[in-house]
Amino acid sequence: MYIICKEEERILNTSINKYIRNIVVVLALVMVVAAFASCEGKNIGDLFATPTPKVGEMGDQNTYAPMGQESKDNNGITYVSNGNGTCTVVSIELSDKTTKLTIPSYSPDGDQVTVLSPRILENQTNLKKVVLPKGLYTISEYAFAGCTNLSEVNIPDTVISIEQFAFSECISVKSVSLGETLKVIGPSAFKDCNGLTKVSVPANVESLGKECFAFCENLIEIEFNCKAQPDYTMILGCGNLHTLTLNMTSPVLLDSFAYNTTIKKVVLGDNILSVEESAFAGCHAIEEIIVGKNVELLDNNCFYECDALKKVVFEGNSLVSTGVGAFAYCVSLEEFEFPEGVESIGPKCFAGDLKLKKVHIPKAVTFVGEGAFSFCDSLIDVTYSGTEGEWKNLSIRDGNDFLINAKVSFIVK
């Protein structure tokens, strides 16, 4: 019994010593942190507090946290300083009769306006015209959403970011001019802007949100000159879209616009080097394609089953090859002239093109894939920019009887 009691005493003493040592360690850490905080001019609590989002950073409630001194002008506009000579407009008081609004470039304290807070003028249905200040960087989410009578708004060329739903449901806006400094167009930024008829996305845009121009019912023409990669969601529901111009510095990606039912004309600009697999497959309304001078590859099925396609124009001679089924089942296509740089025509390239009557094949072609002209029942006229001997040496794979049996005219330059 005595032995047991001694052992218990030993365990208890050990536990007490460990507890005391832990307290000493914690106190030492607190003293070090407090010393560091005093050197930085902060209270110790500041080092453990959850940081407040800066202006332009989204908080949990999708709001922009004020940082500095607040000021208000005689027009009912409230500003909060960002602490670096700039400020954020955080609220605007409007009367029921206000139809025009000019937001100043500077606050009463002399800070430049760079940010409009989220929902700053949301659902202000009386507004017809807004003048935004030069120097503005960010138009925040829902800033003008639901301003259904807004017909005039300038977007300064200093704006870098137009955030999600910023102008959604501004159904009276007829045009927007997007500056070259713009880098971000957020999701649904111009969704349901039914007054828009033409849009050009500038070269420096690096980020395009889903549905950024979706359901713009009267949009006729849209041009993407940007770094970002557009896709079908961005023009979803644009029922009157006629011309899509792509001039990005990246390829037209896999399935990008597949099965769109409204686009009638596709223009591939000089920045485009390739059109990837099925990019426009099943686009039943496309009638015309303009291929830029630097396009080198039209990949597998890229224009498969574009059954209204009648015209394909190549503006240069950079095209090297076409993939499998690139123009298969384009049942309205009657003529096709390859540019002189083409070396390979992929298998089933024109399979099922029942109305194809005339094809020009360049001398540079060394290979015609299996079934490239299968089911081309109407093919009767082929021009070849080489000699008859060169034609006979051309590698034409099986399934191309319509090509072989057609009348071939040799055009030797």
Stockholm file with secondary structure:
# STOCKHOLM 1.0

chainA/1-413         MYIICKEEERILNTSINKYIRNIVVVLALVMVVAAFASCEGKNIGDLFATPTPKVGEMGDQNTYAPMGQESKDNNGITYVSNGNGTCTVVSIELSDKTTKLTIPSYSPDGDQVTVLSPRILENQTNLKKVVLPKGLYTISEYAFAGCTNLSEVNIPDTVISIEQFAFSECISVKSVSLGETLKVIGPSAFKDCNGLTKVSVPANVESLGKECFAFCENLIEIEFNCKAQPDYTMILGCGNLHTLTLNMTSPVLLDSFAYNTTIKKVVLGDNILSVEESAFAGCHAIEEIIVGKNVELLDNNCFYECDALKKVVFEGNSLVSTGVGAFAYCVSLEEFEFPEGVESIGPKCFAGDLKLKKVHIPKAVTFVGEGAFSFCDSLIDVTYSGTEGEWKNLSIRDGNDFLINAKVSFIVK
#=GR chainA/1-413 SS CHHHHHHHHHHHHHHHHHHHHHHHHHHHHHHHHHHHHHHHTCCGGGGTSCCCCCTTSCCTTSCCCCCSCEEECTTSEEEEECSSSEEEEEEECCCTTCCEEECCSBCTTSCEEEEECTTTTTTCTTCCEEECCTTCCEECTTSSTTCTTCCEECCCTTCCEECTTTTTTCTTCCCCCCCTTCCEECTTTTTTCTTCCEEEECTTCCEECTTTTTTCTTCCEEEECSSSCCCGGGGTTCTTCCEEEECCSSCBCTTTTTTCSSCCEEEECTTCCEECTTTTTTCTTCCEEEECTTCCEECTTTTTTCTTCCEEEESSSCCCEECTTTTTTCTTCCEEECCTTCCEECTTTTTTCTTCCEEEECTTCCEECTTTTTTCTTCCEEEESSCHHHHHTSEECSSCHHHHHSEEEECCC
#=GC SS_cons         CHHHHHHHHHHHHHHHHHHHHHHHHHHHHHHHHHHHHHHHTCCGGGGTSCCCCCTTSCCTTSCCCCCSCEEECTTSEEEEECSSSEEEEEEECCCTTCCEEECCSBCTTSCEEEEECTTTTTTCTTCCEEECCTTCCEECTTSSTTCTTCCEECCCTTCCEECTTTTTTCTTCCCCCCCTTCCEECTTTTTTCTTCCEEEECTTCCEECTTTTTTCTTCCEEEECSSSCCCGGGGTTCTTCCEEEECCSSCBCTTTTTTCSSCCEEEECTTCCEECTTTTTTCTTCCEEEECTTCCEECTTTTTTCTTCCEEEESSSCCCEECTTTTTTCTTCCEEECCTTCCEECTTTTTTCTTCCEEEECTTCCEECTTTTTTCTTCCEEEESSCHHHHHTSEECSSCHHHHHSEEEECCC
//
